[in-house]
């Protein structure tokens, strides 16, 4: 799904004007990028967190890569479970006496 498809889907689900959805999505991405670039974490409970992470200097394939900061995303528990449901453990049933 690309940005246009995302906007159209949100418009269908919410009934909000397309121009308002586009402005809101643009604002969300700009604020999130600015916060992460400033070294802050942006957390949406149930969805996930955007955050900056330090990457150490390394050598790979004869090239030296300098230390840097990269943006990361960690999916929240509810999002992870929606993508890959956790199977229920099969075990003994407790017997009450």
N, C-alpha and C positions, 0 to 999 in steps of 0.2 A: 504494500500500500504506500503510495507516495503522498505528498502534502495535499495535493488537490483532492485526491480520493478521501483522505482523512477529513478535510474540511467538509466535503459533500456528505460524508457519513454522519458527522456531528450535526450538520444542518438538518438532516432527515430525522435524527434521533431527538433533537431538542426543539426544533421549530424556530430557532434563533436565526436572524438574518445572516446570510452568507458573509457579508462585509464585516459584521460584528465577530463572527467566528474567526475569520482571517486575521482581524486585528488582535483578538485575544490570543490566538496561537502564536502570532508573531511576537507579541509582548512576552508570552511565556518563554519562548526560546531565547529572546534577547536578555531577559532578566536572569534566566538560568545560566546562560553563558557568562554574563557579567559577574554573577555571584561566584561561580566556580573559578573563573579567572582571578578573582580577588582572594581566592583561597578558602571560600566558604562552601558549606554543604547545603544542598537543596533536597529536602526530604518530603515525599508525598506518601503518607502512611498507606500501606496496602499496595502501593505501586512500586516504589523504590527510591533510591537516593543517587543524586549526581554529586560527584566530589572530585577534587584534584588529588593526584597521587604522584609522589616522587618516583622517578625511574632512575636507577643507578646507571653509571657509565658502564659500558660493556664493549667487548670486541666480538664481532661476528663476521665470518667470511672475509677476514683480512681487513675489515673496516673498524675503526674505533667510533663508537657512538657515545656522545657526551651525555652526562646526567641532564635530566630535564623533568618537567612536570607535565603529566598527561591527564586529560579528563577521563573519568571512569563512571560507570553506572552499575549499581548493585540492585538487582530486583528484590522487591519485598516478598515476604512469605506468601501472601495471598496470590501475588502474581506468579511466583514460582509454582505454587500448587495448581494454578489454573492451566499453566503450560504443561506441566508434568505432574499429574496427580500422584500423591504418595499412596502406594498400595497399603491396605490394612494388613497388619501383621497377623499371621495365623499362628496360633499357639493353643495352649491348653486353656480350657475354660475353667474358671475357678468354681470349685464346688463348695457351696455353703452348707455347713452342718449345724 
